[in-house]
Amino acid sequence: MEFLDEDLRLRIIQLTWRNPAFMAIAIALIWLIPQLLIRKIMSEQYEKNKLDKQKQKIKKLYP
């Protein structure tokens, strides 16, 4: 038993993948999601390095 016949499959593909609005949103998501993840990781690393530098400077002042 097949849930989707060939005509229905083609219709779904035509309504989604060949739809310019859907493709614009899909491309935007593919572009933005990794960028947001990388930005979060870089921000965490920046804060960690900032605290480490601050600790080193304090250590130099008070050995």
OpenMM code with the backbone's topology and positions (N, CA, C; nanometers):
from openmm import Vec3, app, unit

residues = "MET GLU PHE LEU ASP GLU ASP LEU ARG LEU ARG ILE ILE GLN LEU THR TRP ARG ASN PRO ALA PHE MET ALA ILE ALA ILE ALA LEU ILE TRP LEU ILE PRO GLN LEU LEU ILE ARG LYS ILE MET SER GLU GLN TYR GLU LYS ASN LYS LEU ASP LYS GLN LYS GLN LYS ILE LYS LYS LEU TYR PRO".split()
positions = [
    Vec3(0.0833, -0.1193, 0.0000),
    Vec3(0.0000, 0.0000, 0.0000),
    Vec3(0.0873, 0.1249, 0.0000),
    Vec3(0.0603, 0.2072, -0.0913),
    Vec3(0.1358, 0.3302, -0.1036),
    Vec3(0.0497, 0.4465, -0.0546),
    Vec3(0.1050, 0.5257, 0.0382),
    Vec3(0.0289, 0.6354, 0.0956),
    Vec3(0.0129, 0.7506, -0.0027),
    Vec3(0.1190, 0.7780, -0.0767),
    Vec3(0.1143, 0.8896, -0.1703),
    Vec3(0.1345, 0.8371, -0.3121),
    Vec3(0.0403, 0.8650, -0.3982),
    Vec3(0.0600, 0.8236, -0.5364),
    Vec3(0.1510, 0.9245, -0.6069),
    Vec3(0.1917, 0.8936, -0.7255),
    Vec3(0.2904, 0.9740, -0.7981),
    Vec3(0.2411, 1.1165, -0.8253),
    Vec3(0.1146, 1.1315, -0.8604),
    Vec3(0.0605, 1.2648, -0.8881),
    Vec3(0.0634, 1.3540, -0.7647),
    Vec3(0.0296, 1.2974, -0.6507),
    Vec3(0.0299, 1.3746, -0.5273),
    Vec3(0.1720, 1.4144, -0.4897),
    Vec3(0.2658, 1.3238, -0.5078),
    Vec3(0.4068, 1.3558, -0.4810),
    Vec3(0.4551, 1.4705, -0.5674),
    Vec3(0.4260, 1.4646, -0.6951),
    Vec3(0.4675, 1.5714, -0.7856),
    Vec3(0.4017, 1.7038, -0.7486),
    Vec3(0.2781, 1.6985, -0.7070),
    Vec3(0.2061, 1.8208, -0.6683),
    Vec3(0.2696, 1.8828, -0.5435),
    Vec3(0.3057, 1.7992, -0.4449),
    Vec3(0.3702, 1.8489, -0.3231),
    Vec3(0.5053, 1.9111, -0.3567),
    Vec3(0.5812, 1.8447, -0.4419),
    Vec3(0.7115, 1.8990, -0.4826),
    Vec3(0.6930, 2.0325, -0.5537),
    Vec3(0.5934, 2.0393, -0.6405),
    Vec3(0.5694, 2.1633, -0.7145),
    Vec3(0.5287, 2.2764, -0.6199),
    Vec3(0.4497, 2.2467, -0.5180),
    Vec3(0.4023, 2.3509, -0.4270),
    Vec3(0.5098, 2.3967, -0.3294),
    Vec3(0.6084, 2.3128, -0.3030),
    Vec3(0.7096, 2.3507, -0.2044),
    Vec3(0.8410, 2.3896, -0.2699),
    Vec3(0.9098, 2.2950, -0.3263),
    Vec3(1.0448, 2.3212, -0.3766),
    Vec3(1.0492, 2.4184, -0.4923),
    Vec3(0.9464, 2.4215, -0.5714),
    Vec3(0.9468, 2.5136, -0.6861),
    Vec3(0.8786, 2.6458, -0.6540),
    Vec3(0.8438, 2.6652, -0.5288),
    Vec3(0.7805, 2.7890, -0.4854),
    Vec3(0.8903, 2.8879, -0.4459),
    Vec3(0.8981, 3.0037, -0.5095),
    Vec3(1.0055, 3.0996, -0.4802),
    Vec3(1.0056, 3.1490, -0.3354),
    Vec3(0.8878, 3.1686, -0.2779),
    Vec3(0.8818, 3.2157, -0.1387),
    Vec3(0.9365, 3.1095, -0.0445),
    Vec3(0.8980, 2.9862, -0.0651),
    Vec3(0.9477, 2.8772, 0.0184),
    Vec3(1.0988, 2.8625, 0.0042),
    Vec3(1.1473, 2.8713, -0.1162),
    Vec3(1.2918, 2.8573, -0.1387),
    Vec3(1.3681, 2.9729, -0.0759),
    Vec3(1.3140, 3.0926, -0.0811),
    Vec3(1.3806, 3.2063, -0.0187),
    Vec3(1.3912, 3.1855, 0.1321),
    Vec3(1.2835, 3.1373, 0.1934),
    Vec3(1.2858, 3.1109, 0.3374),
    Vec3(1.3820, 2.9972, 0.3703),
    Vec3(1.3810, 2.8924, 0.2895),
    Vec3(1.4702, 2.7779, 0.3135),
    Vec3(1.6163, 2.8204, 0.3028),
    Vec3(1.6503, 2.8978, 0.2026),
    Vec3(1.7886, 2.9441, 0.1858),
    Vec3(1.8283, 3.0364, 0.2999),
    Vec3(1.7369, 3.1219, 0.3412),
    Vec3(1.7654, 3.2119, 0.4539),
    Vec3(1.7920, 3.1327, 0.5809),
    Vec3(1.7128, 3.0293, 0.6057),
    Vec3(1.7342, 2.9468, 0.7244),
    Vec3(1.8658, 2.8713, 0.7174),
    Vec3(1.8974, 2.8191, 0.6002),
    Vec3(2.0243, 2.7477, 0.5842),
    Vec3(2.1407, 2.8437, 0.6065),
    Vec3(2.1234, 2.9686, 0.5721),
    Vec3(2.2284, 3.0691, 0.5875),
    Vec3(2.2383, 3.1174, 0.7323),
    Vec3(2.1245, 3.1387, 0.7979),
    Vec3(2.1223, 3.2029, 0.9293),
    Vec3(2.1489, 3.1086, 1.0465),
    Vec3(2.0979, 2.9876, 1.0423),
    Vec3(2.1125, 2.8974, 1.1578),
    Vec3(2.2587, 2.8703, 1.1901),
    Vec3(2.3427, 2.8303, 1.0947),
    Vec3(2.4843, 2.8110, 1.1289),
    Vec3(2.5514, 2.9399, 1.1745),
    Vec3(2.5123, 3.0511, 1.1159),
    Vec3(2.5712, 3.1791, 1.1541),
    Vec3(2.5394, 3.2112, 1.3000),
    Vec3(2.4175, 3.1846, 1.3439),
    Vec3(2.3804, 3.2098, 1.4823),
    Vec3(2.4554, 3.1179, 1.5780),
    Vec3(2.4731, 2.9917, 1.5387),
    Vec3(2.5474, 2.8981, 1.6227),
    Vec3(2.6936, 2.9399, 1.6357),
    Vec3(2.7534, 2.9757, 1.5251),
    Vec3(2.8940, 3.0182, 1.5263),
    Vec3(2.9086, 3.1456, 1.6086),
    Vec3(2.8154, 3.2362, 1.5949),
    Vec3(2.8204, 3.3618, 1.6698),
    Vec3(2.8144, 3.3364, 1.8204),
    Vec3(2.7292, 3.2436, 1.8622),
    Vec3(2.7164, 3.2106, 2.0041),
    Vec3(2.8458, 3.1495, 2.0568),
    Vec3(2.9047, 3.0580, 1.9814),
    Vec3(3.0295, 2.9941, 2.0222),
    Vec3(3.1416, 3.0972, 2.0324),
    Vec3(3.1516, 3.1835, 1.9327),
    Vec3(3.2561, 3.2862, 1.9337),
    Vec3(3.2375, 3.3825, 2.0509),
    Vec3(3.1138, 3.4165, 2.0823),
    Vec3(3.0863, 3.5063, 2.1937),
    Vec3(3.1284, 3.4430, 2.3263),
    Vec3(3.0980, 3.3153, 2.3430),
    Vec3(3.1378, 3.2455, 2.4655),
    Vec3(3.2901, 3.2393, 2.4781),
    Vec3(3.3577, 3.2121, 2.3689),
    Vec3(3.5042, 3.2068, 2.3708),
    Vec3(3.5633, 3.3444, 2.4015),
    Vec3(3.5039, 3.4484, 2.3453),
    Vec3(3.5515, 3.5839, 2.3709),
    Vec3(3.5401, 3.6188, 2.5187),
    Vec3(3.4258, 3.5874, 2.5784),
    Vec3(3.4062, 3.6162, 2.7208),
    Vec3(3.5040, 3.5364, 2.8073),
    Vec3(3.5265, 3.4111, 2.7711),
    Vec3(3.6202, 3.3269, 2.8469),
    Vec3(3.7619, 3.3845, 2.8387),
    Vec3(3.8041, 3.4204, 2.7187),
    Vec3(3.9382, 3.4782, 2.7011),
    Vec3(3.9511, 3.6120, 2.7737),
    Vec3(3.8455, 3.6896, 2.7730),
    Vec3(3.8459, 3.8185, 2.8415),
    Vec3(3.8667, 3.7986, 2.9922),
    Vec3(3.7960, 3.7030, 3.0500),
    Vec3(3.8121, 3.6748, 3.1928),
    Vec3(3.9515, 3.6208, 3.2244),
    Vec3(4.0033, 3.5355, 3.1364),
    Vec3(4.1386, 3.4814, 3.1571),
    Vec3(4.2435, 3.5925, 3.1549),
    Vec3(4.2318, 3.6837, 3.0605),
    Vec3(4.3259, 3.7963, 3.0535),
    Vec3(4.3157, 3.8835, 3.1778),
    Vec3(4.1940, 3.9048, 3.2235),
    Vec3(4.1733, 3.9862, 3.3435),
    Vec3(4.2379, 3.9181, 3.4646),
    Vec3(4.2225, 3.7866, 3.4769),
    Vec3(4.2839, 3.7125, 3.5879),
    Vec3(4.4359, 3.7208, 3.5811),
    Vec3(4.4912, 3.7114, 3.4610),
    Vec3(4.6370, 3.7202, 3.4456),
    Vec3(4.6881, 3.8580, 3.4855),
    Vec3(4.6169, 3.9621, 3.4480),
    Vec3(4.6589, 4.0975, 3.4846),
    Vec3(4.6524, 4.1175, 3.6361),
    Vec3(4.5491, 4.0649, 3.6984),
    Vec3(4.5372, 4.0753, 3.8439),
    Vec3(4.6501, 3.9966, 3.9112),
    Vec3(4.6825, 3.8810, 3.8552),
    Vec3(4.7890, 3.7983, 3.9105),
    Vec3(4.9236, 3.8707, 3.9047),
    Vec3(4.9451, 3.9460, 3.7987),
    Vec3(5.0703, 4.0222, 3.7865),
    Vec3(5.0782, 4.1324, 3.8917),
    Vec3(4.9649, 4.1914, 3.9233),
    Vec3(4.9638, 4.2995, 4.0223),
    Vec3(4.9835, 4.2460, 4.1649),
    Vec3(4.9234, 4.1317, 4.1910),
    Vec3(4.9310, 4.0751, 4.3260),
    Vec3(4.9867, 3.9333, 4.3195),
    Vec3(5.1187, 3.9204, 4.3157),
    Vec3(5.1793, 3.7862, 4.3034),
    Vec3(5.1687, 3.7023, 4.4294),
] * unit.nanometer
topology = app.Topology()
chain = topology.addChain("A")
for resn in residues:
    res = topology.addResidue(resn, chain)
    for name in ("N", "CA", "C"):
        topology.addAtom(name, app.Element.getBySymbol(name[0]), res)
